Every structure is written in structure tokens, then in C-alpha cells.
Amino acid sequence: MTSSLKIEADPEELGFDPARLARIDDHFARYVDDGRLAGYHAVVARDGRIVHSASAGHRDVDAGLPVTDDTRWRIYSMSKPITSVAAMVLWERGAFELTDPISRWLPEFAEPQVYVKGSSSKPLLEAATEPIRVWHLLTHTAGLTYGFHHAHPVDELYRAAGFEWSAPADLDLAGCVRAWARMPLVFQPGTEWNYSQATDVLGRLIEVVSGQTLDAFLDENVLGPLGMTATGFAVDDPDRLATLYLANPATGRYLSAEAAGMGAMAREAIEPTWLGGGGGLVSTAADYHRFTRMLLGRGEVDGVRVLGSRTVDYMGRNHLPGGLDLEQVGRPLFAEMPFHGVGFGLGFSVVLDPVAYKVPVSAGEMAWGGAASTAFWVDPVERVTAMFFTQLLPSSAHPIRSQLRGLVYQALID
């Protein structure tokens, strides 16, 4: 087991019991030993200072390459908070209102149709009663969906058009957005929550509003200022990219994506065909630590301010219809973990009631994860941030996220 990020503070000085923190390593080392994970990297910090950082296993088992501090991880949906922050950078400049219809910049969404009933081959549709607005994209209340949900007839339409875990090779981001605009919405905009391609559409909105490609805008306004130089849509050194694995349902052990017939998805991080702001970024633990520090710092890290403090506070409030939680207004999300007591802000989840959540976290915790079982959270009350990196699809294969929370908070004793 090797340390992957420098320990910056004595855990005891910041309220942690070092022996209890070691339980994190003991627990997840068993995941590696019994073949559930090829490797992992876990990082815990308080007040922005790292108190625990450890890794085990391999980034590439076949090549015998261990997890290292410069391992590149496909962060998938942990891209969403980054793209959402980029959108709010534009909002702070007055480029749009959160209530603006997105058809102002994306005319393909001028007349959205909404699914009412029927099969994917013969759906009954109706006109949207209100336009899709910017805040609908930020909160996944636009009525868009994902093909990989397998939960709704519209999901099937996405898959039929080539959108399940990736996109057709001949489409760039603009082409993908035009294709999604032709699909029916799952519900009337603003009425429910459904995890979706909404953040990818938001990425295209950023391009049109800013006049820059999404990667260029992110580099100039978020990644560059934060010093996240190893984060982007393609790795600069493929040898540092962790191998993508799938959980074998028959054995419970990992299986390489190539062996499982999902090699194209695994290779997207090397040669991306489109810029997916909702799931296309690759990053390192050190880079994403900078991002979590920015959220904890209410928009600022080491004297560099990306967003105003009140903007980050506003993003961390529950924006779901009626102030409800995800269990009340949302649709099932891979059965990753229950979302009782958890709302959704502008780009990430927000804990409303830790008791209902059944996890000992703080109200106001901002968090999200990625399809390959990565995760992060920022607790503004305890001033704790934590991250977990691995590369295992799907993220519902093991209860990593709830277990990590329990292991971190049981170690906090001040």
C-alpha cells in the first residue's frame, strides 16, 4: 500500500483518530484482495488539508502497473459538478438568467414534445407546457434521460439512436444535442427529477454562449485557474490511464471492459469523439482535491477565486420541485443507495436530512459520483472532504459510497 498524496496535517490535530482512519485501508484492501476491485485510491481532508491518503492494487492488473499519484481516472459523472461550475461562471458574468429558455441559444429545443403513454415504437406525445430552462439542465429536471436507465420507453429511443453508454462515433457534441432534442421528454420540464444527458446539453449551451469549445472554456475558466492540469477530455499519457473494469455478476470479481466487449467505451478517454460535459472528463486525485477545496472554500482556493461565495452557497441548496428529496420527486438511479433525505442543487446532490439518509453526514453535504464507482463529498459543517477513485462499472456493484462515509465519520472524534 502506497501513499498517493502527501499528508498535510497530523490527523489528531484536525480531530481524527489515526487508528480509526486506518480502517479505511483495511476495509478496501479486502476489496482488492478478493478481486472485487483491481485497485483504489481514497483521500480524506479537513479544512483543505489532507489527513489520509492511501491506495492499493493496480491501475492495470494485466500490465502489473500499481495505482500511483499520477494515475488518471475516468471520473464520468463527477464531470457534472465541474461543467455546472463553468456554467455558473457565465451566469455570474450576466450571460444568461437561470430562468432563460435554452432555445434562445439552442433552437432545436424550441418545441419539445413530452411522452404521455405508449410504447417506444408508438408513443403518445403532447407539447411541453413550458420551455426547458437553464436551471432545468443544472438540476436534471428538464425531462431528458439516459439510454442506460432501461426504465422508460424514451430510454429505449435513446438506445436505438446509439446513446447508451456512449454516443455514435460520427456525432460531435452539437450533433448529439440535436439528436436528443428530437427525442420526447420523459416528463414536463420542471416537474420531476431524472438523471440525464442534461449536463451534456449544458456543455453545449456553454459553447454557444461563450463562443468557445467546451474544453477551451473549462481550461480557461475552471481547470486552469484551479491548477487542475491533469484534467481533461483526453489523457496526455495513456500509460497513466487506469484500466476500466466491469463487475462480473457471476463471480463478483472484476473483468476488463475489453474482455466484456466494451472496449470502445474504455478507449473514449484516449480518443474522445465528442466533449461530454456530463461524463467525459479524466482526472487525478490531486486535481479533484483542488476542486473539492474550491467548493469547501466557497469558490476560492489559495487566493484564486472561481466563483463568488454566495454563488456556491446557492448551488448547494435544494432546487428540486416543492423542496422535496430525490426519493419523492426522482426516478430510480441504479439502486446505488437510497436518496431519502437528499435533494439536488445546481450540479450535485445536497443532504437535507441525515437521519432520513441513514448515513452520519451533515445537512448541506454536497456530493456526487461517477459510473465507474468514483465518488466525492464536501461537508461544509465538519469541513471534511473525501474522495474515492477506482474504475469499476456499474457504481451499484458494491456499497462503496455509504461504506466510505461511515468509515470516515467514525474516525472523526473531536
C-alpha positions, 0 to 999 in steps of 0.5 A: 500500500502506497501513499498517493498524496502527501499528508498535510496535517497530523490527523489528531490535530484536525480531530481524527483518530489515526487508528480509526482512519486506518480502517479505511485501508483495511476495509478496501484492501479486502476489496482488492484482495478478493478481486472485487476491485483491481485497485483504489485510491481514497483521500480524506481532508479537513479544512483543505488539508489532507489527513489520509491518503492511501491506495492499493492494487493496480491501475492495470492488473494485466500490465502489473502497473500499481495505482500511483499519484499520477494515475488518471481516472475516468471520473464520468459523472463527477464531470457534472459538478465541474461543467455546472461550475463553468456554467455558473461562471457565465451566469455570474458574468450576466450571460444568461438568467437561470430562468432563460429558455435554452432555445434562445441559444439552442433552437432545436429545443424550441418545441419539445414534445413530452411522452404521455403513454405508449410504447417506444415504437408508438408513443403518445406525445403532447407539447411541453407546457413550458420551455426547458430552462437553464436551471432545468439542465443544472438540476436534471429536471428538464425531462431528458434521460439516459439510454442506460436507465432501461426504465422508460420507453424514451430510454429505449429511443435513446438506445436505438439512436446509439446513446447508451453508454456512449454516443455514435462515433460520427456525432460531435457534441452539437450533433448529439444535442440535436439528436436528443432534442428530437427525442420526447421528454420523459416528463414536463420540464420542471416537474420531476427529477431524472438523471440525464444527458442534461449536463451534456446539453449544458456543455453545449449551451456553454459553447454557444454562449461563450463562443468557445469549445467546451474544453477551451472554456473549462481550461480557461475558466475552471481547470486552469485557474484551479491548477487542475492540469491533469484534467481533461477530455483526453489523457496526455499519457495513456500509460497513466490511464487506469484500466476500466473494469466491469463487475462480473455478476457471476463471480463478483470479481472484476473483468476488463471492459475489453474482455466484456466487449466494451472496449470502445467505451474504455478507449473514449478517454484516449480518443474522445469523439465528442466533449461530454460535459456530463461524463467525459472528463479524466482526472487525478486525485490531486486535481479533484482535491483542488476542486473539492477545496474550491467548493469547501472554500466557497469558490476560492482556493489559495487566493484564486477565486472561481466563483463568488461565495454566495454563488456556491452557497446557492448551488448547494441548496435544494432546487428540486420541485416543492423542496422535496428529496430525490426519493419523492420527486426522482426516478430510480438511479441504479439502486446505488443507495437510497436518496431519502433525505437528499435533494439536488442543487445546481450540479450535485446532490445536497443532504437535507436530512441525515437521519432520513439518509441513514448515513452520519453526514451533515445537512448541506453535504454536497456530493456526487459520483461517477459510473465507474464507482468514483465518488466525492463529498464536501461537508461544509459543517465538519469541513471534511472532504473525501474522495474515492477513485477506482474504475469499476462499472456499474457504481451499484456493484458494491456499497462503496459510497455509504461504506466510505462515509461511515468509515470516515465519520467514525474516525472523526472524534473531536 
